[in-house]
Amino acid sequence: MELNLSFLWTSPKPPSSFSNLTNHSHEELIIIRARQLEKRQEDLDLIKERVLKARYTSIAQFEKENASLIIDYDFAPGSLGLVQNFRIETSD
């Protein structure tokens, strides 16, 4: 079977219907894989945006779940403080 691959690199972004890969032709599947390997800047930007959004969501969730444990002492720059890790140190 002869396959014309010249259209792969100039083809536009595949439609969102490509998320279901069961009913696509061999050529369409090759287009999808070629786009995955191509690493277009718009795709990388979208991935970066999604990762940052997930990170900030995770931070907000952590702060919400641990609000009673998080204490902001608001020390001035250059202040010295004494820190003791109560979980590690034992009293004898």
NORVENHU-V569775 format. One record per backbone hydrogen bond with DSSP energy under -1.0 kcal/mol. CO is the residue of the C=O (numbers start at 0). NH is the residue of the N-H. If there is no record, write none. Layout:
CO,NH
CO,NH
//
This chain:
4,7
14,17
15,18
16,19
24,28
25,29
26,30
27,31
28,32
29,33
30,34
31,35
32,36
33,37
39,43
40,44
41,45
42,46
43,47
44,48
45,49
46,50
47,51
48,52
49,53
50,54
51,55
52,56
53,57
54,58
55,59
56,60
57,61
58,62
59,63
60,64
61,65
65,68
65,69
75,78
83,85
84,88
//
